[in-house]
Amino acid sequence: MLDANELFNETYYLDNHLDLSVALSNGVISSGFTHFNTIGKLENRSPSDLFDTNFYLQTYSDVALAVQNNTITPFDHFILYGQLEGRNPNPEFETVVYLQENPDVAAAVQRDEITAFQHFVEYGIAEGRSPASIFNQPNTEKWTFSLPNYTIEHQGINNLNINVEYTYKDGITYSEYPDFVPIYQSVDRFLVNYPNETDFWEILNKNLTEKLLTENPTMQSVTVDIDVLPSVSLPYQRSSTVTRDRQGKLEEKWNFTIPQYTIEHQGLSSLNIDVDYTLKPGISNSEYPDFVPIYNRIDNFLINYPNETDFWEIVNKNLTQQILSENPVFADLKVNLEVLPTNSLPYIRSSTVTRTQPELLNVPETFLVANTRGNNVVRFDAKTGAFLGEFITAGSGGLFSPDNIIVGPDGNNDGISDLYITSGDKPANSTAEGASGVLRFDGRTGAFIDRFVTDDPSTPNIDETGGLLRPYGSVFGPDGKLYVSSFLTDQILRYDGTTGEFIDVFATGNQQFGGLNGPNGMIFGPDGYLYITTQGSVAINGVADFSAGLPSQVLRYDIKTGEARVIASPEATPGNGFVSLLGLAFGPNDGLLYVSDFANGIRKYNVQTGELLGVISTNYTGTDASNNFTGGLTFAEDGNVYTVGFDNRNGANNIGAILGFNPVTGASIPAANNPNSNTFVGPDPTLNRPIGILSYIPTTTGNLREEWGFKFQNYPIQHQGLNNLNIDVDYVYKQGIKNNEYPDFVPIYQGIDEYLQNYPNQTDFWEILNKNVTQKVLVENLSIDEVSINWNVLPSVALPYNRSSIVTRNRQGLLEEKWNFKIPEYPILHQGLNTLNVDVNYTFKEGISDAEYPDFVPIYLRVDEVLRNYPDENQFWEIVNRNLTSLVLRENPVLADATIGVSILPTESLPYNRGSSVVRS
């Protein structure tokens, strides 16, 4: 059976009875619990949200009669009798329904082991049994203060804007609220005396938040934002934000901005770029990245972006993917591109893309090897070299003479990146076995998904691949497109990275030195350039002709201009016959370009100078080097470089091997079971003229959220009289949206404008109008998954209040409606004469009718009345705000929650910006 202690909540009791809050502050009562047990229950006060005294009296007339006769109190009746009789203690909990939905509880009640409501309070809420969510809402209290224009000698002389925010532990008593001034002073002392002036700001902030949480036991969490203002030596606006809590959470974020960035894209445009990233948990001090190279990389990416007509959403999607892939210490990355108005498009609009880092599945690393004579892909353990069987079976999906294996976008929506393999040696529109194409396979199982790049057999006179013939190399570019080398047409072809549709011919051979003569392997470098190996052949009628004697080279292409430059053009060494460059890989530790020579080892180049820095011998047969040909390259998790080779001597049957090398010393990596071996695997008959190799652990695709926003500023409308609005429209695209599905925002803008001009009911509350507009936008735009519109109604003579309606809808049925109003520069005699900025936000309950929307003006006036007549001038602002928020929520039953922010402006006696924020639901 429940007792009185279990149904009493001190915070609720004091926050919902202002007279008791003041009495406790003045020492008139010792605690809310003592007052309730001696006086409060006799006065029919409710002890918590679990027991509603008024509801109990209104529902049970026999109890009301007993109370009227002074026989018992409502609370005592429920404790002694009501819970045993199955009576309901509040309007949200129905005993009959709870027992029907929970037969295990019903059985225990039948055995007299427990009461229904006792089970709910002691177990059901924690277990999430309905209606637990109603009684398990957060009631958060925050305090903030700032240190503006703070000068510090750290990394030179810098000026900071520091904002400190902390949440209090649940159930904090009035006497436990800390004075923020000593905390402010502690922050100041910490910064003045910080010992290591070269620490990154992230490290300094991490140490500061740890100190604050340790020193202040009433804090549940603390967040410190250190905004470093631009200086002469580092003219960048940047900030570190660190959050800690008592459960061990540590979240570290970094932000920087690139304001007024000029770019030639969709004409001449100016952007405000905002970059946020979260660092992975547990990184060491030496792993924090310097943000300046990231800043410069973004600049380089945008300057060299190849397709000037791409929507900004596509640019941003590609940018975030590139930056995230290059910075493995990021847990997530968010980039906002705000496009400023121009004469041709006078709208403020923005693309916001958020990505989380893909995660490796918890499976061992393997080597995937493409057998050009076996028409399959086999798998080996990357640590032991053990054969693990076929990963992609022979001929699966028409796989024929597979060459290059790369990882690309998820093609079957299972959240795992998939494999893309170049295949075939005949024209793409051939009906014979071996038609050229790029095939896609499941990244986890190896099952065939589809022919990603393929010809449509129903159009025999058209080759939808653009003329693909004997594809060798392939790579996804920073622009999101798939680049494929068509060896037997001397071309680089480009395809849509999400649909596989042919886009254009990026480059074509010219049968001259430095031309695209027999294109082979491809890779994008950290510098954004496309690197390609050529064999020196000329494609004539689908045949490679080497008679012109053109050299095998490494070319570098600027994908924006198409301009090519020769990086390497080696000559064959005596006794090695010929040079035929093939595979490419950038060293993860040294940044060098590693190039496999089909017959002459692995070459290492500095791509800035073209200098050859060394050659690793791949002659594992101990004969003429040209007898053991070498395929593609891959770097494994151990930092070593691996390739495949095969024995080309007569009678050797092209049996292959896997070779591993230390990239620094060139020493071979032997097989695990044979330390004297000069191969990592084999020779092994399961390797049949292998060419492609990939070090592989399946990865998740990471989460991708794409948003678009635009604004109407000072929009005049004849609604509830003549009003001016600031309207912010933000929408989230559906998952997996393709590049050709992004909608032009201008028709959406115009559709909203037309709707507002013709809205039929001028007396509708703004909330109703907004609810209707969001529904219209979602219905008319199938590529949008969620839309949120903020309707900021500017003050007018008739209604001099700044207020907003915020409505969010999605395709899963969510409808969230919020209202906000502000009371700026509010003078109050509390803790002396102070000026406040008051911000009131509330969410409406789901499913309210149009007639139930409350007029905000009475709520505004009620807030004003409470503040003007607050009975205790000495209470902390946190306590004032607690009582105010609870009162607003209690007096307005259509509200699901209320959040009030009280910002106290600096005064002569307390020259600090500070504020209290309280959430009640």
Secondary structure, 3 states (H helix, E strand, C coil): CCCHHHHCCHHHHHHCCHHHHHHHHCCCCCCHHHHHHHHHCCCCCCCECCECHHHHHHHCHHHHHHHHCCCCCHHHHHHHHHHHHCCCCCCCCCHHHHHHHCHHHHHHHHCCCCCHHHHHHHHHHHHCCCCHHHHCCCCCEEEEEEEEEEEEECCCEEEEEEEEEEEECCCCCHHHCCCHHHHHHHHHHHHHCCCCCCCCHHHHHHHHHHHHHHHCCCEEEEEEEEEECCCCCCCCEEEEEEEEECCCCEEEEEEEEEEEEEEECCCEEEEEEEEEEEECCCCCHHHCCCHHHHHHHHHHHHHCCCCCCCCHHHHHHHHHHHHHHHCCCEEEEEEEEEECCCCCCCCCEEEEEEEECCCECCCCCEEEEEECCCCEEEEEECCCCCEEEEEECCCHHHCCCCCCEEEECCCCCCCECEEEEEECCECCCCCCCCECEEEEECCCCCCEEEEEECCCCCCCCCCCCCCCCCEEEEEECCCCCEEEEEHHHCEEEEECCCCCCEEEEEEECCCCCCCCCCEEEEEECCCCCEEEEECCCEEECCEEECCCCCCCEEEEECCCCCCEEEEECCCCCCCCCCCCEEEEEECCCCCCEEEEECCCEEEEEECCCCEEEEEECCCCCCCCHHHEEEEEEEECCCCCEEEEEEECCCCCCCEEEEEEECCCCCCECCECCECCCCCCEEEEEEEECEEEEEEECCEECCCEEEEEEEEEEEEEEECCCEEEEEEEEEEEECCCCCHHHCCCHHHHHHHHHHHHHCCCCCCCCHHHHHHHHHHHHHHHCCCEEEEEEEEEECCCCCCCCEEEEEEEEECCCCEEEEEEEEEEEEEEECCCEEEEEEEEEEEECCCCCHHHCCCHHHHHHHHHHHHHCCCCCCCCHHHHHHHHHHHHHHHCCCEEEEEEEEEECCCCCCCCEEEEEEEEC
